[in-house]
């Protein structure tokens, strides 16, 4: 068994691919791979939760969950079941995880010049999250809520985790207008958000 002195660079060397260790930049490459895998783990966690809260509702599962032909964005449904789903605790938890996916991707990709690593998980998570937010926005009745003076609950999960405090738990149970990072989650904000993310991902 090698000592730490005999194995410089561990644990980063465990993430080394075909890079040459004589190259002074090999640690940077390996660290980038660690960050990419960490991002994938976070995205997978939220994607599995999305699958859980969507699969309990047959109509939504048929619309959003992948099939042998692959996931695709479809026009948001207008049926009454959308309104019923939106009133459920599952809908609010799915929305929170969809927001977490988009926030995680935006935080990881903003300010970097490196293209995202090829991933089978991230595009699927992005498409489903976008569909959830699109359906949520399309089901909002009346005018946009961004300028309404009403108390909004911040549902951002990126900083303190899913089950932080009683405020978020109360929103899961009882609902109410949500906000993310201080901004109301409304119709007009969602479109701008996804335009930014698409520019980073594509």
N, C-alpha and C positions, 0 to 999 in steps of 0.2 A: 504494500500500500504506500503510495507516494505521500510525502509530507507537503504542506502548503508551500514550503520553499522549493520543492522539486516540481510543483505544479503551478507556476505563475499564470495568472489570468483566469483561474477558476473563480466563480462558476461560469463566466462568460464563454469559456472555451466549449462548454457543453452545447452552446447555440451556434457554434462555428459551422459554416457550410463548406464551400470549396475555396474560401479565402486563404491566402497565404499568410501564415502567422509572422513571417518576416516583414510583412507590410505593416508600417506603423499605424495604419488606420483599421486594422482588423477588429479591434475592440469596439470601435464606433459602429462597424457593420453588425457585429454580434449584438451590441446593445440595441440597435434598431430592430433586430429580429425579436429580441425580448419584448420591446415595447409593442411591436405588432401582435405578438402572441397574447400579451396582456389585454390589448384592445379587443382581440377576438374573443377572449374569455368573457369580458364584460358584455360584449354584444350578444354572445351565445346565452348568457344568463338571462338577459332581458328578452331575447327571442323565445326562449323556452317558456318564460312567464306569459308572453303574448300568446303562445300556442295554447297554454292552459286556459287563459281567460276567454279566448276566442272559441276553442273547440267545444265549450259547453253550450254554445248557441249555434244550432245547425245552420241557420240561414247565413250567419256571418262566416262560419267555417267554410261553407261552400263557396263563398265569395272570395275569401282572403287566403285561406291556407293552400299551400302548393299542391299541384296535381302533377301527373306524369309529363304534362306539357310545360310545366314551369309556372312560376308566379307572374302575374301581370296586374297592372293597375287598370281597374275597370271603373266606369262611371258610378258614383255613389248611388246606392238605392234610395228610393223615395218612399218605400212601403212603411206601414205603421210599425212594423217590428223594429225599425231603426230607433224610433222614439222610445219604444219599450226597452230596447237594449241599452240605450243611453242612460236610462234611469236606474240601471242596475249597478251594483257594486263591482261586478266583473268589468263593466265598461269603464268605470273610473280607474280601476287598476290597470286595465289594458292601455288606457290613455297615458297613464303615468309611465308605463314601461316604453311606450312608443316615443314619448317625449325624451326619456332617458337615452334611448338609442340615438335619436337625432342630435341630442346635446353632446353625447359621447363622441360621435363622429365629427361634429363640428369642432369640438375642443381638440381632437387629435389631428385634424387636417388643417385647421387654420394656422397660418404662419409657417408651414413647412413647404419646402420646395420639392420634397421627394414625393413621387406618385405613390398612392396606396398599393400595398402588396396584393397580389391576386388572392381572392378569398371567396369561397363558396357561401360563406355565412353573411358577410356584410351586405352584399346587394339584396339578398332575400329579406334581411332584417329591415333594410331601408325601405323596400317596396311595401312591406306589410305595415310598417310604422307610418309611412306616408298615407296609405289607404285608411288606416284608423283615424288619423288626424283629418283627412279629407271628409270622411263620413261624419266625424264629430262636427266639423265646421259646417257641412252642408245641412246638418240637422238643426243648427241654431236658427231659431225663428226670429223674424223681425230684423231690425237694423243691427249693424256690427256693435259689439259691446266694448270696443276699445276705449271709447270716450265716455262710457257710462260711469257715473260716480257711485260705484257699488263695491262692497268688500269682496275682493278676490282672494282665493286660497292659493299659495305658491306650492305647486306640485313638482318642483324640480327635485329629482332624486340624485343628481350627480354629485352633490357635495356631502350629504349626510346619510345617504342610504334610504332604502325604501320605507322602513318603519320608524322614522324619526318622530318622536313627539306625538302628543295627542291631537294636534291641529290637523295633521295629514290623515290620521286615523279617523277623525271626525268627518273629514271630507269623503273618505272612502265609504263611510256608513251613510252619510246624509246628503252628499253632493253639494252643489253650489258652483258659481262661476270660478274657473281656475285661472291662474296666471303662471308664467314661467320666467324665472330670473327677473321678476318684478314687472313683467309685461303681460297684460291680459291675453289669454289664449283665444283669439278671435278669428273671424274669417279672413280679414285682410293680412294679418300678421303671418298666418300659416303659409300663404303663397310665397311671400318674400323669403321666409325661412327655407323653404324647399328649393327655391331658385339658387340660394347661396350654397346649399349642400350639394345640389346637382353639379354646380360649377366646380366644386372641390373633388367630387367623386369621378366625374367623367373626363 
